Amino acid sequence: MARYTEGHPRWHRTRVSTFWWLGSWPYLKFILRELSSVFIAWFVVMVLLQIRALSHGPGAYNQFQQWLRAPILVALNAISLFFVLFHAITWFNLAPKAMAVRLRGKRVPDLVITTPNYAAWLMVSALVAWLVLGG
Amino acid sequence: MTKRSNEPFLWILFGAGGVVAAFLIPIHLFLFGLAFPLGLLDAPDYERVLTLARHPLTRVYLFILCSLPLFHWAHRFRYTLYDGLQIKHLNELINLFCYGGAIVGTTVSAYLVWNLS
């Protein structure tokens, strides 16, 4: 005999494995891109520690710099740089899809939007490096 | 009355943080995280970094560099947990952790940047 339940019926759902994103490259890419945010957060933590060290004087700042020389931190930062670059590149490449610019009813080609973004990225990076390295 | 969602607002923070992270973090991370520790480039000395960091414009810059990317992280990491691990049923806890973390981090960065002397 059929059993009736009160309220909402249960949907039929096939179980999806927790590691569903390991199966194909686009899914893996999606998860890697999402994971880049963790390394962005790590970068912020590092900047905050740096500012704190700065405010505690030359000794503390020196210690902070020493700490960054530890192989494990260099390795972590190399991985972080990879993820942050992955974020930046996917972000810039997505820009034309996020803002579809139309000229005379036609969508402008993606390159018209991505190229200035990359150029600006290069310029901003050069400016930051120039300021940090001693103007 | 329909309940207004705060999702658009959070999404704007996510987007702004994503832009800041894409434009600014790679060069900072390369310089301070790799080039200086490995000795590829000469690190600026304490006095120089302090002078630079104390400039009012740099303070604003550092605050933006820390706060917005944290909200970017919060939004993205929330969905990483939802979709990657399929734990959407824990969403209140996840929201508290992600956005709470971003708010705490923003407060800490405001405090540090403001008090740097």
gemmi code that builds the backbone of each chain (N, CA, C; Angstrom):
import gemmi

chains = {
    "A": [
        ("MET", (0.831, -1.200, 0.000), (0.000, 0.000, 0.000), (0.870, 1.256, 0.000)),
        ("ALA", (0.420, 2.211, -0.772), (1.219, 3.445, -0.840), (1.135, 4.209, 0.480)),
        ("ARG", (2.258, 4.746, 0.880), (2.264, 5.547, 2.112), (2.270, 7.026, 1.753)),
        ("TYR", (1.443, 7.758, 2.454), (1.395, 9.190, 2.185), (2.119, 9.927, 3.311)),
        ("THR", (2.865, 10.940, 2.927), (3.544, 11.728, 3.948), (2.947, 13.116, 3.967)),
        ("GLU", (2.925, 13.703, 5.118), (2.452, 15.072, 5.255), (3.481, 16.020, 4.652)),
        ("GLY", (2.968, 17.127, 4.125), (3.892, 18.157, 3.683), (4.541, 17.859, 2.346)),
        ("HIS", (5.710, 18.370, 2.214), (6.404, 18.335, 0.932), (6.875, 16.927, 0.591)),
        ("PRO", (6.661, 16.500, -0.672), (7.193, 15.193, -1.044), (8.711, 15.235, -1.155)),
        ("ARG", (9.304, 14.121, -0.990), (10.764, 14.077, -1.120), (11.141, 14.013, -2.582)),
        ("TRP", (12.106, 14.825, -2.978), (12.587, 14.762, -4.345), (13.461, 13.535, -4.505)),
        ("HIS", (13.472, 13.101, -5.748), (14.465, 12.064, -6.019), (15.765, 12.745, -6.400)),
        ("ARG", (16.797, 12.450, -5.691), (18.099, 13.050, -6.018), (19.147, 11.959, -6.084)),
        ("THR", (19.923, 12.000, -7.160), (21.036, 11.056, -7.196), (22.164, 11.644, -6.369)),
        ("ARG", (22.826, 10.813, -5.607), (23.930, 11.292, -4.785), (25.083, 11.709, -5.682)),
        ("VAL", (25.626, 12.871, -5.381), (26.808, 13.320, -6.110), (27.983, 13.186, -5.160)),
        ("SER", (29.049, 12.635, -5.676), (30.222, 12.447, -4.834), (30.776, 13.794, -4.373)),
        ("THR", (31.384, 13.811, -3.205), (31.998, 15.039, -2.704), (33.102, 15.512, -3.643)),
        ("PHE", (33.678, 14.574, -4.347), (34.790, 14.932, -5.230), (34.370, 14.976, -6.694)),
        ("TRP", (33.119, 15.422, -6.915), (32.578, 15.484, -8.275), (33.454, 16.322, -9.194)),
        ("TRP", (34.180, 17.272, -8.626), (34.948, 18.210, -9.453), (36.288, 17.656, -9.917)),
        ("LEU", (36.631, 16.441, -9.443), (37.901, 15.853, -9.871), (37.798, 15.204, -11.250)),
        ("GLY", (36.564, 14.972, -11.691), (36.354, 14.193, -12.901), (36.749, 14.860, -14.198)),
        ("SER", (36.512, 16.172, -14.311), (36.796, 16.780, -15.605), (37.501, 18.103, -15.425)),
        ("TRP", (38.273, 18.463, -16.412), (39.112, 19.661, -16.330), (38.304, 20.937, -16.088)),
        ("PRO", (37.185, 21.170, -16.809), (36.444, 22.409, -16.531), (35.958, 22.488, -15.081)),
        ("TYR", (35.531, 21.365, -14.523), (35.075, 21.367, -13.125), (36.237, 21.629, -12.187)),
        ("LEU", (37.361, 20.967, -12.490), (38.540, 21.142, -11.652), (39.002, 22.596, -11.704)),
        ("LYS", (38.948, 23.169, -12.915), (39.348, 24.556, -13.099), (38.450, 25.474, -12.267)),
        ("PHE", (37.172, 25.156, -12.279), (36.221, 25.947, -11.498), (36.575, 25.918, -10.019)),
        ("ILE", (36.862, 24.714, -9.505), (37.177, 24.599, -8.077), (38.519, 25.259, -7.753)),
        ("LEU", (39.485, 25.127, -8.658), (40.778, 25.788, -8.435), (40.597, 27.301, -8.377)),
        ("ARG", (39.741, 27.790, -9.272), (39.483, 29.224, -9.298), (38.816, 29.670, -7.994)),
        ("GLU", (37.880, 28.866, -7.532), (37.219, 29.201, -6.273), (38.205, 29.150, -5.112)),
        ("LEU", (39.120, 28.167, -5.180), (40.083, 28.013, -4.097), (41.096, 29.149, -4.050)),
        ("SER", (41.255, 29.858, -5.190), (42.214, 30.963, -5.199), (41.882, 31.958, -4.095)),
        ("SER", (40.615, 32.021, -3.715), (40.211, 32.980, -2.681), (40.910, 32.701, -1.349)),
        ("VAL", (41.211, 31.428, -1.084), (41.900, 31.088, 0.163), (43.290, 31.716, 0.190)),
        ("PHE", (43.945, 31.700, -0.976), (45.297, 32.252, -1.037), (45.264, 33.779, -1.011)),
        ("ILE", (44.161, 34.333, -1.494), (43.983, 35.782, -1.400), (43.843, 36.168, 0.072)),
        ("ALA", (43.088, 35.381, 0.812), (42.933, 35.651, 2.244), (44.277, 35.514, 2.962)),
        ("TRP", (45.030, 34.505, 2.575), (46.360, 34.311, 3.176), (47.245, 35.539, 2.913)),
        ("PHE", (47.182, 36.064, 1.694), (47.962, 37.256, 1.363), (47.584, 38.418, 2.291)),
        ("VAL", (46.284, 38.601, 2.518), (45.839, 39.702, 3.381), (46.397, 39.519, 4.791)),
        ("VAL", (46.356, 38.274, 5.287), (46.897, 38.002, 6.622), (48.370, 38.424, 6.676)),
        ("MET", (49.086, 38.103, 5.606), (50.509, 38.422, 5.566), (50.735, 39.945, 5.581)),
        ("VAL", (49.931, 40.674, 4.811), (50.068, 42.134, 4.791), (49.774, 42.704, 6.177)),
        ("LEU", (48.752, 42.164, 6.836), (48.415, 42.658, 8.168), (49.558, 42.401, 9.147)),
        ("LEU", (50.172, 41.219, 9.036), (51.319, 40.915, 9.906), (52.480, 41.863, 9.598)),
        ("GLN", (52.621, 42.186, 8.329), (53.695, 43.085, 7.930), (53.487, 44.487, 8.520)),
        ("ILE", (52.251, 44.977, 8.443), (51.971, 46.311, 8.986), (52.182, 46.307, 10.502)),
        ("ARG", (51.787, 45.211, 11.135), (51.970, 45.103, 12.581), (53.460, 45.117, 12.931)),
        ("ALA", (54.232, 44.360, 12.166), (55.680, 44.315, 12.401), (56.288, 45.702, 12.204)),
        ("LEU", (55.813, 46.398, 11.165), (56.302, 47.757, 10.888), (56.078, 48.671, 12.078)),
        ("SER", (54.894, 48.563, 12.678), (54.571, 49.461, 13.782), (55.314, 49.075, 15.059)),
        ("HIS", (55.868, 47.849, 15.108), (56.600, 47.418, 16.307), (58.094, 47.720, 16.234)),
        ("GLY", (58.527, 48.340, 15.156), (59.928, 48.751, 15.091), (60.801, 47.877, 14.205)),
        ("PRO", (62.045, 48.321, 13.990), (62.952, 47.638, 13.054), (63.195, 46.172, 13.425)),
        ("GLY", (63.311, 45.893, 14.730), (63.579, 44.516, 15.160), (62.477, 43.576, 14.726)),
        ("ALA", (61.243, 43.988, 14.994), (60.082, 43.170, 14.649), (59.981, 43.009, 13.133)),
        ("TYR", (60.301, 44.083, 12.411), (60.202, 44.012, 10.964), (61.247, 43.057, 10.391)),
        ("ASN", (62.430, 43.107, 10.983), (63.498, 42.210, 10.574), (63.091, 40.752, 10.784)),
        ("GLN", (62.475, 40.516, 11.932), (62.008, 39.170, 12.262), (60.956, 38.697, 11.259)),
        ("PHE", (60.086, 39.622, 10.903), (59.050, 39.310, 9.920), (59.696, 38.904, 8.588)),
        ("GLN", (60.713, 39.655, 8.201), (61.394, 39.342, 6.932), (62.104, 37.990, 7.000)),
        ("GLN", (62.693, 37.714, 8.168), (63.339, 36.412, 8.373), (62.329, 35.274, 8.227)),
        ("TRP", (61.191, 35.499, 8.851), (60.120, 34.498, 8.836), (59.714, 34.171, 7.401)),
        ("LEU", (59.649, 35.214, 6.552), (59.256, 34.992, 5.159), (60.313, 34.215, 4.378)),
        ("ARG", (61.538, 34.141, 4.923), (62.601, 33.413, 4.216), (62.549, 31.919, 4.490)),
        ("ALA", (61.759, 31.478, 5.441), (61.652, 30.043, 5.734), (61.169, 29.309, 4.488)),
        ("PRO", (61.806, 28.182, 4.164), (61.446, 27.451, 2.931), (59.949, 27.156, 2.825)),
        ("ILE", (59.333, 26.817, 3.953), (57.909, 26.475, 3.895), (57.080, 27.685, 3.464)),
        ("LEU", (57.487, 28.873, 3.897), (56.747, 30.072, 3.517), (57.011, 30.463, 2.080)),
        ("VAL", (58.251, 30.274, 1.642), (58.553, 30.546, 0.238), (57.717, 29.616, -0.644)),
        ("ALA", (57.645, 28.347, -0.237), (56.851, 27.376, -1.004), (55.380, 27.785, -1.007)),
        ("LEU", (54.871, 28.133, 0.169), (53.469, 28.538, 0.278), (53.195, 29.765, -0.592)),
        ("ASN", (54.139, 30.709, -0.585), (53.927, 31.915, -1.368), (54.060, 31.671, -2.865)),
        ("ALA", (54.897, 30.700, -3.238), (54.981, 30.345, -4.657), (53.646, 29.757, -5.109)),
        ("ILE", (53.073, 28.885, -4.299), (51.764, 28.307, -4.623), (50.710, 29.418, -4.643)),
        ("SER", (50.787, 30.308, -3.663), (49.819, 31.407, -3.599), (49.902, 32.273, -4.843)),
        ("LEU", (51.138, 32.547, -5.288), (51.294, 33.380, -6.479), (50.645, 32.699, -7.692)),
        ("PHE", (50.841, 31.390, -7.786), (50.203, 30.653, -8.872), (48.677, 30.838, -8.831)),
        ("PHE", (48.104, 30.669, -7.662), (46.648, 30.787, -7.541), (46.166, 32.215, -7.784)),
        ("VAL", (46.926, 33.183, -7.293), (46.518, 34.573, -7.466), (46.587, 34.963, -8.943)),
        ("LEU", (47.628, 34.458, -9.635), (47.708, 34.719, -11.075), (46.555, 34.047, -11.800)),
        ("PHE", (46.223, 32.853, -11.354), (45.086, 32.127, -11.932), (43.802, 32.935, -11.754)),
        ("HIS", (43.654, 33.493, -10.560), (42.494, 34.348, -10.308), (42.504, 35.543, -11.251)),
        ("ALA", (43.669, 36.219, -11.348), (43.743, 37.442, -12.148), (43.411, 37.152, -13.612)),
        ("ILE", (44.017, 36.102, -14.157), (43.819, 35.796, -15.574), (42.369, 35.394, -15.850)),
        ("THR", (41.805, 34.526, -14.996), (40.413, 34.142, -15.227), (39.494, 35.352, -15.047)),
        ("TRP", (39.861, 36.233, -14.123), (39.041, 37.426, -13.869), (39.037, 38.340, -15.080)),
        ("PHE", (40.226, 38.608, -15.618), (40.307, 39.497, -16.784), (39.624, 38.871, -17.998)),
        ("ASN", (39.777, 37.569, -18.145), (39.160, 36.923, -19.300), (37.645, 36.873, -19.196)),
        ("LEU", (37.156, 36.977, -17.967), (35.712, 36.946, -17.758), (35.081, 38.324, -17.942)),
        ("ALA", (35.921, 39.360, -17.843), (35.402, 40.735, -17.894), (34.486, 40.995, -19.079)),
        ("PRO", (34.856, 40.576, -20.310), (33.960, 40.868, -21.439), (32.604, 40.169, -21.313)),
        ("LYS", (32.577, 39.069, -20.576), (31.294, 38.375, -20.413), (30.454, 39.056, -19.345)),
        ("ALA", (31.141, 39.653, -18.358), (30.407, 40.340, -17.293), (29.861, 41.673, -17.773)),
        ("MET", (30.623, 42.367, -18.636), (30.099, 43.626, -19.170), (30.121, 43.569, -20.689)),
        ("ALA", (28.974, 43.190, -21.216), (28.862, 43.064, -22.663), (28.634, 44.451, -23.251)),
        ("VAL", (29.673, 44.994, -23.846), (29.567, 46.329, -24.432), (29.090, 46.207, -25.878)),
        ("ARG", (28.091, 47.014, -26.203), (27.573, 46.977, -27.562), (27.866, 48.284, -28.268)),
        ("LEU", (28.300, 48.172, -29.503), (28.529, 49.358, -30.331), (27.719, 49.176, -31.603)),
        ("ARG", (26.835, 50.134, -31.879), (25.926, 50.043, -33.031), (25.266, 48.659, -33.088)),
        ("GLY", (24.746, 48.241, -31.932), (23.992, 46.995, -31.896), (24.825, 45.729, -31.940)),
        ("LYS", (26.132, 45.871, -32.084), (26.981, 44.682, -32.142), (27.845, 44.622, -30.902)),
        ("ARG", (28.028, 43.418, -30.417), (28.920, 43.279, -29.261), (30.350, 43.486, -29.701)),
        ("VAL", (31.060, 44.301, -28.935), (32.467, 44.486, -29.297), (33.209, 43.193, -28.980)),
        ("PRO", (34.235, 42.879, -29.794), (34.973, 41.628, -29.569), (35.606, 41.599, -28.174)),
        ("ASP", (35.726, 40.395, -27.620), (36.263, 40.230, -26.266), (37.626, 40.900, -26.085)),
        ("LEU", (38.431, 40.814, -27.144), (39.797, 41.346, -27.029), (39.833, 42.844, -26.768)),
        ("VAL", (38.806, 43.553, -27.254), (38.756, 44.997, -27.061), (38.621, 45.333, -25.579)),
        ("ILE", (38.026, 44.413, -24.835), (37.874, 44.645, -23.396), (39.032, 44.042, -22.603)),
        ("THR", (39.481, 42.841, -23.013), (40.547, 42.205, -22.223), (41.893, 42.907, -22.404)),
        ("THR", (42.198, 43.347, -23.615), (43.522, 43.938, -23.849), (43.797, 45.144, -22.949)),
        ("PRO", (42.878, 46.130, -22.888), (43.156, 47.256, -21.978), (43.283, 46.814, -20.518)),
        ("ASN", (42.534, 45.778, -20.141), (42.634, 45.270, -18.776), (44.037, 44.750, -18.486)),
        ("TYR", (44.552, 43.954, -19.421), (45.903, 43.424, -19.232), (46.935, 44.552, -19.237)),
        ("ALA", (46.728, 45.527, -20.122), (47.661, 46.657, -20.186), (47.643, 47.425, -18.875)),
        ("ALA", (46.446, 47.652, -18.339), (46.323, 48.373, -17.070), (46.974, 47.580, -15.943)),
        ("TRP", (46.797, 46.256, -15.972), (47.400, 45.381, -14.964), (48.919, 45.543, -14.970)),
        ("LEU", (49.478, 45.535, -16.161), (50.923, 45.681, -16.320), (51.391, 47.029, -15.773)),
        ("MET", (50.642, 48.075, -16.111), (51.035, 49.414, -15.685), (50.941, 49.563, -14.168)),
        ("VAL", (49.836, 49.072, -13.603), (49.655, 49.161, -12.143), (50.769, 48.398, -11.438)),
        ("SER", (51.086, 47.191, -11.951), (52.131, 46.377, -11.335), (53.476, 47.088, -11.398)),
        ("ALA", (53.768, 47.709, -12.556), (55.026, 48.423, -12.712), (55.090, 49.604, -11.741)),
        ("LEU", (53.977, 50.278, -11.587), (53.930, 51.436, -10.683), (54.186, 51.004, -9.243)),
        ("VAL", (53.531, 49.925, -8.809), (53.716, 49.413, -7.445), (55.187, 49.027, -7.243)),
        ("ALA", (55.735, 48.294, -8.206), (57.129, 47.860, -8.095), (58.053, 49.069, -8.018)),
        ("TRP", (57.788, 50.065, -8.831), (58.613, 51.273, -8.864), (58.572, 51.987, -7.501)),
        ("LEU", (57.387, 52.085, -6.924), (57.249, 52.762, -5.618), (57.951, 51.977, -4.517)),
        ("VAL", (57.777, 50.641, -4.548), (58.350, 49.810, -3.483), (59.872, 49.755, -3.604)),
        ("LEU", (60.340, 49.651, -4.845), (61.779, 49.462, -5.043), (62.598, 50.734, -4.917)),
        ("GLY", (61.907, 51.862, -4.808), (62.694, 53.046, -4.498), (62.591, 54.185, -5.490)),
        ("GLY", (61.476, 54.249, -6.182), (61.111, 55.395, -7.009), (62.184, 55.944, -7.917)),
    ],
    "B": [
        ("MET", (5.025, 42.774, 1.964), (6.435, 43.206, 1.889), (7.334, 42.013, 1.578)),
        ("THR", (8.112, 42.158, 0.574), (9.085, 41.096, 0.338), (10.383, 41.448, 1.054)),
        ("LYS", (11.031, 40.423, 1.527), (12.284, 40.650, 2.233), (13.367, 40.967, 1.209)),
        ("ARG", (14.037, 42.062, 1.435), (15.122, 42.423, 0.528), (16.329, 41.534, 0.786)),
        ("SER", (16.909, 41.081, -0.293), (18.098, 40.252, -0.146), (19.329, 41.149, -0.073)),
        ("ASN", (20.287, 40.772, 0.741), (21.523, 41.556, 0.743), (22.563, 40.962, -0.205)),
        ("GLU", (22.101, 40.003, -1.002), (23.002, 39.348, -1.941), (23.649, 40.323, -2.941)),
        ("PRO", (22.871, 41.272, -3.546), (23.513, 42.194, -4.499), (24.649, 42.990, -3.859)),
        ("PHE", (24.427, 43.440, -2.641), (25.446, 44.214, -1.943), (26.713, 43.382, -1.726)),
        ("LEU", (26.492, 42.145, -1.277), (27.636, 41.259, -1.055), (28.341, 40.947, -2.366)),
        ("TRP", (27.542, 40.868, -3.429), (28.130, 40.563, -4.723), (28.993, 41.726, -5.207)),
        ("ILE", (28.569, 42.956, -4.947), (29.361, 44.124, -5.335), (30.703, 44.107, -4.594)),
        ("LEU", (30.651, 43.784, -3.294), (31.905, 43.676, -2.532), (32.791, 42.576, -3.106)),
        ("PHE", (32.150, 41.468, -3.470), (32.885, 40.354, -4.077), (33.584, 40.811, -5.355)),
        ("GLY", (32.823, 41.518, -6.190), (33.366, 41.968, -7.469), (34.491, 42.980, -7.281)),
        ("ALA", (34.256, 43.945, -6.401), (35.276, 44.964, -6.152), (36.540, 44.311, -5.595)),
        ("GLY", (36.355, 43.378, -4.683), (37.503, 42.667, -4.116), (38.229, 41.852, -5.161)),
        ("GLY", (37.484, 41.286, -6.084), (38.099, 40.510, -7.160), (38.959, 41.382, -8.064)),
        ("VAL", (38.479, 42.590, -8.333), (39.242, 43.525, -9.162), (40.527, 43.928, -8.445)),
        ("VAL", (40.390, 44.315, -7.178), (41.565, 44.718, -6.394), (42.570, 43.568, -6.338)),
        ("ALA", (42.066, 42.366, -6.072), (42.947, 41.206, -5.961), (43.664, 40.927, -7.282)),
        ("ALA", (42.940, 41.047, -8.392), (43.530, 40.734, -9.693), (44.603, 41.759, -10.069)),
        ("PHE", (44.319, 43.028, -9.826), (45.263, 44.063, -10.245), (46.462, 44.180, -9.310)),
        ("LEU", (46.239, 44.049, -8.018), (47.294, 44.441, -7.076), (48.020, 43.295, -6.380)),
        ("ILE", (47.323, 42.201, -6.084), (47.975, 41.179, -5.266), (49.150, 40.493, -5.962)),
        ("PRO", (49.064, 40.158, -7.256), (50.205, 39.440, -7.847), (51.548, 40.156, -7.657)),
        ("ILE", (51.618, 41.438, -7.927), (52.895, 42.141, -7.815), (53.369, 42.222, -6.359)),
        ("HIS", (52.423, 42.476, -5.444), (52.797, 42.517, -4.021), (53.333, 41.171, -3.560)),
        ("LEU", (52.613, 40.135, -3.940), (52.997, 38.790, -3.505), (54.331, 38.399, -4.120)),
        ("PHE", (54.521, 38.762, -5.369), (55.794, 38.441, -6.018), (56.946, 39.142, -5.304)),
        ("LEU", (56.788, 40.436, -5.035), (57.877, 41.199, -4.419), (58.148, 40.740, -2.994)),
        ("PHE", (57.110, 40.808, -2.133), (57.340, 40.561, -0.710), (57.372, 39.078, -0.349)),
        ("GLY", (56.699, 38.269, -1.133), (56.629, 36.852, -0.808), (57.715, 36.009, -1.452)),
        ("LEU", (58.226, 36.460, -2.608), (59.233, 35.654, -3.304), (60.523, 36.420, -3.608)),
        ("ALA", (60.404, 37.544, -4.305), (61.607, 38.229, -4.786), (62.515, 38.689, -3.634)),
        ("PHE", (61.945, 39.278, -2.587), (62.777, 39.744, -1.472), (63.293, 38.584, -0.617)),
        ("PRO", (62.417, 37.651, -0.201), (62.927, 36.538, 0.623), (64.001, 35.705, -0.083)),
        ("LEU", (63.866, 35.563, -1.413), (64.838, 34.745, -2.143), (66.063, 35.551, -2.560)),
        ("GLY", (66.031, 36.858, -2.318), (67.160, 37.696, -2.684), (67.256, 37.978, -4.171)),
        ("LEU", (66.164, 37.798, -4.903), (66.176, 38.123, -6.335), (66.275, 39.634, -6.530)),
        ("LEU", (65.691, 40.359, -5.596), (65.737, 41.822, -5.634), (66.097, 42.295, -4.220)),
        ("ASP", (66.711, 43.470, -4.143), (67.054, 44.013, -2.830), (65.799, 44.548, -2.155)),
        ("ALA", (65.535, 44.052, -0.954), (64.366, 44.515, -0.217), (64.602, 45.940, 0.271)),
        ("PRO", (63.569, 46.802, 0.183), (63.708, 48.144, 0.742), (63.862, 48.041, 2.266)),
        ("ASP", (64.661, 48.933, 2.846), (64.887, 48.803, 4.297), (63.687, 49.298, 5.098)),
        ("TYR", (63.791, 49.053, 6.405), (62.689, 49.356, 7.323), (62.217, 50.793, 7.190)),
        ("GLU", (63.164, 51.732, 7.245), (62.818, 53.155, 7.205), (62.012, 53.494, 5.954)),
        ("ARG", (62.470, 52.950, 4.852), (61.828, 53.259, 3.586), (60.396, 52.717, 3.523)),
        ("VAL", (60.233, 51.469, 3.964), (58.895, 50.867, 3.949), (57.972, 51.627, 4.900)),
        ("LEU", (58.528, 52.008, 6.051), (57.706, 52.732, 7.027), (57.275, 54.098, 6.474)),
        ("THR", (58.216, 54.813, 5.886), (57.891, 56.126, 5.307), (56.798, 55.984, 4.246)),
        ("LEU", (56.974, 54.971, 3.429), (56.001, 54.731, 2.363), (54.631, 54.396, 2.964)),
        ("ALA", (54.628, 53.494, 3.937), (53.360, 53.010, 4.501), (52.638, 54.082, 5.303)),
        ("ARG", (53.396, 55.041, 5.822), (52.770, 56.070, 6.655), (52.101, 57.162, 5.851)),
        ("HIS", (52.416, 57.232, 4.582), (51.798, 58.258, 3.747), (50.278, 58.058, 3.737)),
        ("PRO", (49.523, 59.155, 3.889), (48.054, 59.005, 3.963), (47.461, 58.216, 2.798)),
        ("LEU", (47.966, 58.465, 1.595), (47.415, 57.737, 0.440), (47.720, 56.244, 0.542)),
        ("THR", (48.909, 55.919, 1.038), (49.261, 54.503, 1.185), (48.379, 53.845, 2.235)),
        ("ARG", (48.053, 54.598, 3.281), (47.178, 54.031, 4.308), (45.829, 53.634, 3.710)),
        ("VAL", (45.272, 54.548, 2.927), (43.991, 54.251, 2.267), (44.161, 53.039, 1.346)),
        ("TYR", (45.258, 53.076, 0.612), (45.559, 51.985, -0.322), (45.647, 50.652, 0.415)),
        ("LEU", (46.387, 50.630, 1.518), (46.556, 49.375, 2.266), (45.235, 48.891, 2.844)),
        ("PHE", (44.418, 49.844, 3.286), (43.115, 49.454, 3.815), (42.268, 48.790, 2.732)),
        ("ILE", (42.278, 49.379, 1.544), (41.515, 48.796, 0.431), (42.107, 47.449, 0.023)),
        ("LEU", (43.439, 47.385, 0.001), (44.126, 46.150, -0.393), (43.779, 44.992, 0.555)),
        ("CYS", (43.481, 45.317, 1.815), (43.160, 44.255, 2.781), (41.660, 43.970, 2.860)),
        ("SER", (40.858, 45.029, 2.910), (39.437, 44.821, 3.212), (38.658, 44.196, 2.048)),
        ("LEU", (38.717, 44.810, 0.876), (37.893, 44.304, -0.230), (38.226, 42.863, -0.610)),
        ("PRO", (39.517, 42.506, -0.757), (39.796, 41.095, -1.074), (39.283, 40.125, -0.017)),
        ("LEU", (39.149, 40.565, 1.234), (38.593, 39.666, 2.250), (37.117, 39.371, 1.973)),
        ("PHE", (36.399, 40.395, 1.502), (34.992, 40.144, 1.157), (34.872, 39.304, -0.107)),
        ("HIS", (35.855, 39.478, -0.977), (35.916, 38.610, -2.145), (36.094, 37.160, -1.687)),
        ("TRP", (37.031, 36.954, -0.775), (37.271, 35.616, -0.228), (35.993, 35.064, 0.412)),
        ("ALA", (35.347, 35.899, 1.237), (34.176, 35.432, 1.973), (33.130, 34.865, 1.025)),
        ("HIS", (32.853, 35.632, -0.034), (31.804, 35.230, -0.964), (32.186, 33.952, -1.710)),
        ("ARG", (33.423, 33.939, -2.195), (33.841, 32.798, -2.999), (34.003, 31.544, -2.154)),
        ("PHE", (34.571, 31.718, -0.989), (34.831, 30.561, -0.140), (33.513, 29.952, 0.343)),
        ("ARG", (32.535, 30.816, 0.541), (31.207, 30.338, 0.938), (30.686, 29.351, -0.101)),
        ("TYR", (30.827, 29.749, -1.380), (30.326, 28.856, -2.424), (31.225, 27.655, -2.654)),
        ("THR", (32.516, 27.837, -2.360), (33.406, 26.673, -2.445), (32.943, 25.618, -1.455)),
        ("LEU", (32.590, 26.058, -0.267), (32.132, 25.108, 0.746), (30.780, 24.515, 0.369)),
        ("TYR", (29.890, 25.380, -0.124), (28.556, 24.888, -0.524), (28.670, 23.811, -1.601)),
        ("ASP", (29.375, 24.189, -2.687), (29.381, 23.333, -3.871), (30.466, 22.269, -3.818)),
        ("GLY", (31.649, 22.684, -3.393), (32.765, 21.745, -3.393), (32.546, 20.621, -2.409)),
        ("LEU", (32.074, 20.965, -1.234), (31.903, 19.936, -0.204), (30.438, 19.558, 0.017)),
        ("GLN", (29.542, 20.263, -0.678), (28.096, 20.007, -0.533), (27.635, 20.065, 0.903)),
        ("ILE", (27.945, 21.187, 1.539), (27.498, 21.320, 2.930), (26.629, 22.562, 3.077)),
        ("LYS", (25.715, 22.710, 2.128), (24.870, 23.891, 2.149), (23.981, 23.954, 3.402)),
        ("HIS", (23.713, 22.793, 3.978), (22.851, 22.792, 5.159), (23.509, 23.486, 6.346)),
        ("LEU", (24.830, 23.697, 6.263), (25.516, 24.395, 7.355), (25.624, 25.882, 7.067)),
        ("ASN", (24.731, 26.389, 6.211), (24.977, 27.723, 5.669), (25.072, 28.836, 6.710)),
        ("GLU", (24.349, 28.707, 7.820), (24.440, 29.784, 8.815), (25.832, 29.852, 9.422)),
        ("LEU", (26.354, 28.675, 9.714), (27.698, 28.593, 10.277), (28.728, 29.117, 9.280)),
        ("ILE", (28.539, 28.713, 8.007), (29.487, 29.123, 6.969), (29.442, 30.634, 6.778)),
        ("ASN", (28.230, 31.199, 6.734), (28.110, 32.646, 6.585), (28.779, 33.382, 7.729)),
        ("LEU", (28.555, 32.871, 8.914), (29.148, 33.505, 10.096), (30.667, 33.480, 9.987)),
        ("PHE", (31.183, 32.333, 9.599), (32.630, 32.181, 9.487), (33.203, 33.084, 8.394)),
        ("CYS", (32.563, 33.067, 7.210), (33.109, 33.811, 6.071), (32.958, 35.319, 6.248)),
        ("TYR", (31.719, 35.777, 6.413), (31.525, 37.219, 6.501), (32.011, 37.761, 7.834)),
        ("GLY", (31.877, 36.954, 8.886), (32.430, 37.355, 10.180), (33.927, 37.543, 10.071)),
        ("GLY", (34.579, 36.596, 9.403), (36.021, 36.688, 9.194), (36.401, 37.948, 8.434)),
        ("ALA", (35.631, 38.233, 7.381), (35.930, 39.417, 6.567), (35.747, 40.700, 7.373)),
        ("ILE", (34.707, 40.722, 8.207), (34.448, 41.923, 9.010), (35.550, 42.102, 10.063)),
        ("VAL", (35.928, 40.999, 10.709), (37.010, 41.069, 11.699), (38.312, 41.536, 11.022)),
        ("GLY", (38.615, 40.930, 9.872), (39.832, 41.296, 9.153), (39.841, 42.761, 8.742)),
        ("THR", (38.681, 43.244, 8.294), (38.579, 44.649, 7.897), (38.805, 45.565, 9.099)),
        ("THR", (38.218, 45.179, 10.242), (38.399, 45.982, 11.456), (39.866, 46.008, 11.863)),
        ("VAL", (40.491, 44.825, 11.838), (41.909, 44.744, 12.202), (42.753, 45.602, 11.262)),
        ("SER", (42.443, 45.540, 9.947), (43.262, 46.320, 9.020), (43.043, 47.817, 9.237)),
        ("ALA", (41.812, 48.226, 9.524), (41.564, 49.646, 9.803), (42.371, 50.075, 11.028)),
        ("TYR", (42.357, 49.250, 12.056), (43.079, 49.550, 13.292), (44.580, 49.668, 13.032)),
        ("LEU", (45.135, 48.675, 12.337), (46.580, 48.654, 12.100), (47.023, 49.821, 11.221)),
        ("VAL", (46.244, 50.054, 10.161), (46.607, 51.115, 9.218), (46.507, 52.483, 9.896)),
        ("TRP", (45.483, 52.631, 10.698), (45.254, 53.904, 11.378), (46.346, 54.180, 12.407)),
        ("ASN", (46.761, 53.132, 13.127), (47.703, 53.314, 14.236), (49.165, 53.232, 13.850)),
        ("LEU", (49.428, 52.992, 12.587), (50.825, 52.893, 12.165), (51.499, 54.255, 12.308)),
        ("SER", (52.508, 54.319, 13.143), (53.148, 55.631, 13.311), (54.659, 55.493, 13.336)),
    ],
}
model = gemmi.Model(1)
for chain_id, residues in chains.items():
    chain = gemmi.Chain(chain_id)
    for i, (resn, *xyz) in enumerate(residues, 1):
        res = gemmi.Residue()
        res.name, res.seqid = resn, gemmi.SeqId(i, " ")
        for name, pos in zip(("N", "CA", "C"), xyz):
            atom = gemmi.Atom()
            atom.name, atom.element = name, gemmi.Element(name[0])
            atom.pos, atom.b_iso = gemmi.Position(*pos), 0.0
            res.add_atom(atom)
        chain.add_residue(res)
    model.add_chain(chain)
structure = gemmi.Structure()
structure.add_model(model)
structure.setup_entities()
